[in-house]
Amino acid sequence: MDLNTITEVIRKPSEQPGTDWREGDAWLAGGTWLYSTEQPDLRRLIDLTALRWEPLVPTDEGLEISATCTIGDLYAFPPETWTAGILFRKSCEAFLSSFKVWNAATVGGNICMSLPAGPMITLTVALEARYELWGPDGSVRFVDALDFVTGDHRNILAPGELLRRITIPEYALRKRTAHRRFTLTRLGRSTVFLVGTQRPGGNDLLLTVTAGTTRPVRMAFVSLPDARTLRQSIDAVPADVWFADPNGTPDHRLHLSRHFAEEIRRELMAGDLP
Ligand SMILES: Cc1cc2nc3c(=O)[nH]c(=O)nc-3n(C[C@H](O)[C@H](O)[C@H](O)COP(=O)(O)OP(=O)(O)OC[C@H]3O[C@@H](n4cnc5c(N)ncnc54)[C@H](O)[C@@H]3O)c2cc1C
């Protein structure tokens, strides 16, 4: 769509983008959302893809994913490298989109959109990622992925701040995983997307609930809870955190989350996963 309020696109931002940030500015990543709807409050777009950040950097500490890494690049990354790699594929596939969106949309753009059904949020919260945020004054801060999204289309970014990279720790990449996702239609947007992870050889459970909630919810159990305890933990999620949209009512999402959390618990308990 033509964005007729935009008067300038910064195609070559400085290596420290944001220093001349002003009201009406927006970071441009894949543009799949920015170009899909009117943006009456915006005047300038600052193109982050021009910075040519390396999309995926495996290190001894884990995996660094640049905010500008596309969903397509992430999908192509060999999942067998780590036990939890299967989740990369599943999260990309949860992205309701055409191949055009798939190849342009970025991991950072998806996280910063902060929609409940943002599959890159699911992936990175479940794998205990840390986000690196750059402020317009040159400051850098790090946040747990869990604390970034605060509600539907809301997050902790300050004006002019950007998401630079996402780091998934090595130990999380080596975890066993089980996931469940529900959509109303075969290629529909997620109504709920739950992921359970467990240390190799361990008996713990880290359960992440997304899409059904306005912000990600994560529950940590030192040892696998029984069915009743798990259900009580799901029921303890505050009522106003369950999301309502045409893909499901809060009650429906609570019901699905109870059901899938139990399936995940049983799957990890069975111990027949890699
Ligand atoms: C057909 C279609 C289907 C879609 N399906 C889904 C879906 O299933 N789930 C879903 O969550 N979304 C979906 N979307 C919405 C959107 O396309 C995705 O969220 C996408 O991942 C956004 O990424 P992008 O790189 O295109 O972001 P852009 O459109 O470039 O930007 C999105 C927003 O994030 C900001 N931003 C981008 N990068 C950064 C950064 N590094 N730091 C700070 N701010 C940043 C931008 O300023 C803008 O406000 C869909 C859109 C379309 C058109």
PDBQT file of the ligand as one rigid body, heavy atoms in Angstrom, charges set to zero:
ROOT
HETATM    1  C1  LIG A 301      -0.207 -11.857   5.001  1.00  0.00    +0.000 C 
HETATM    2  C2  LIG A 301       0.399 -11.534   6.349  1.00  0.00    +0.000 A 
HETATM    3  C3  LIG A 301       0.418 -12.516   7.333  1.00  0.00    +0.000 A 
HETATM    4  C4  LIG A 301       0.968 -12.252   8.581  1.00  0.00    +0.000 A 
HETATM    5  N1  LIG A 301       0.966 -13.261   9.537  1.00  0.00    +0.000 NA
HETATM    6  C5  LIG A 301       1.453 -13.008  10.753  1.00  0.00    +0.000 A 
HETATM    7  C6  LIG A 301       1.471 -14.030  11.769  1.00  0.00    +0.000 A 
HETATM    8  O1  LIG A 301       1.035 -15.156  11.561  1.00  0.00    +0.000 OA
HETATM    9  N2  LIG A 301       1.949 -13.725  12.984  1.00  0.00    +0.000 N 
HETATM   10  C7  LIG A 301       2.462 -12.485  13.248  1.00  0.00    +0.000 A 
HETATM   11  O2  LIG A 301       2.937 -12.233  14.366  1.00  0.00    +0.000 OA
HETATM   12  N3  LIG A 301       2.466 -11.508  12.333  1.00  0.00    +0.000 NA
HETATM   13  C8  LIG A 301       1.973 -11.731  11.108  1.00  0.00    +0.000 A 
HETATM   14  N4  LIG A 301       1.966 -10.716  10.177  1.00  0.00    +0.000 N 
HETATM   15  C9  LIG A 301       2.421  -9.365  10.579  1.00  0.00    +0.000 C 
HETATM   16  C10 LIG A 301       3.901  -9.066  10.194  1.00  0.00    +0.000 C 
HETATM   17  O3  LIG A 301       4.055  -9.221   8.814  1.00  0.00    +0.000 OA
HETATM   18  C11 LIG A 301       4.897  -9.956  10.933  1.00  0.00    +0.000 C 
HETATM   19  O4  LIG A 301       4.768  -9.752  12.323  1.00  0.00    +0.000 OA
HETATM   20  C12 LIG A 301       6.348  -9.744  10.493  1.00  0.00    +0.000 C 
HETATM   21  O5  LIG A 301       7.180 -10.659  11.163  1.00  0.00    +0.000 OA
HETATM   22  C13 LIG A 301       6.861  -8.358  10.723  1.00  0.00    +0.000 C 
HETATM   23  O6  LIG A 301       8.220  -8.361  10.356  1.00  0.00    +0.000 OA
HETATM   24  P1  LIG A 301       8.818  -7.298   9.345  1.00  0.00    +0.000 P 
HETATM   25  O7  LIG A 301      10.280  -7.533   9.302  1.00  0.00    +0.000 OA
HETATM   26  O8  LIG A 301       8.120  -7.315   8.036  1.00  0.00    +0.000 OA
HETATM   27  O9  LIG A 301       8.481  -5.953  10.144  1.00  0.00    +0.000 OA
HETATM   28  P2  LIG A 301       8.117  -4.504   9.612  1.00  0.00    +0.000 P 
HETATM   29  O10 LIG A 301       6.788  -4.498   8.940  1.00  0.00    +0.000 OA
HETATM   30  O11 LIG A 301       9.267  -3.905   8.889  1.00  0.00    +0.000 OA
HETATM   31  O12 LIG A 301       8.007  -3.789  11.037  1.00  0.00    +0.000 OA
HETATM   32  C14 LIG A 301       7.032  -4.178  11.980  1.00  0.00    +0.000 C 
HETATM   33  C15 LIG A 301       7.125  -3.257  13.196  1.00  0.00    +0.000 C 
HETATM   34  O13 LIG A 301       8.279  -3.565  13.970  1.00  0.00    +0.000 OA
HETATM   35  C16 LIG A 301       9.184  -2.449  14.035  1.00  0.00    +0.000 C 
HETATM   36  N5  LIG A 301      10.524  -3.027  13.937  1.00  0.00    +0.000 N 
HETATM   37  C17 LIG A 301      10.966  -3.867  12.975  1.00  0.00    +0.000 A 
HETATM   38  N6  LIG A 301      12.212  -4.279  13.247  1.00  0.00    +0.000 NA
HETATM   39  C18 LIG A 301      12.557  -3.677  14.408  1.00  0.00    +0.000 A 
HETATM   40  C19 LIG A 301      13.738  -3.731  15.226  1.00  0.00    +0.000 A 
HETATM   41  N7  LIG A 301      14.804  -4.490  14.914  1.00  0.00    +0.000 N 
HETATM   42  N8  LIG A 301      13.764  -2.990  16.360  1.00  0.00    +0.000 NA
HETATM   43  C20 LIG A 301      12.683  -2.225  16.699  1.00  0.00    +0.000 A 
HETATM   44  N9  LIG A 301      11.547  -2.160  15.984  1.00  0.00    +0.000 NA
HETATM   45  C21 LIG A 301      11.489  -2.883  14.850  1.00  0.00    +0.000 A 
HETATM   46  C22 LIG A 301       8.780  -1.548  12.873  1.00  0.00    +0.000 C 
HETATM   47  O14 LIG A 301       9.119  -0.194  13.100  1.00  0.00    +0.000 OA
HETATM   48  C23 LIG A 301       7.267  -1.783  12.849  1.00  0.00    +0.000 C 
HETATM   49  O15 LIG A 301       6.639  -1.030  13.867  1.00  0.00    +0.000 OA
HETATM   50  C24 LIG A 301       1.467 -10.962   8.890  1.00  0.00    +0.000 A 
HETATM   51  C25 LIG A 301       1.438  -9.976   7.903  1.00  0.00    +0.000 A 
HETATM   52  C26 LIG A 301       0.927 -10.247   6.640  1.00  0.00    +0.000 A 
HETATM   53  C27 LIG A 301       0.917  -9.145   5.632  1.00  0.00    +0.000 C 
ENDROOT
TORSDOF 0
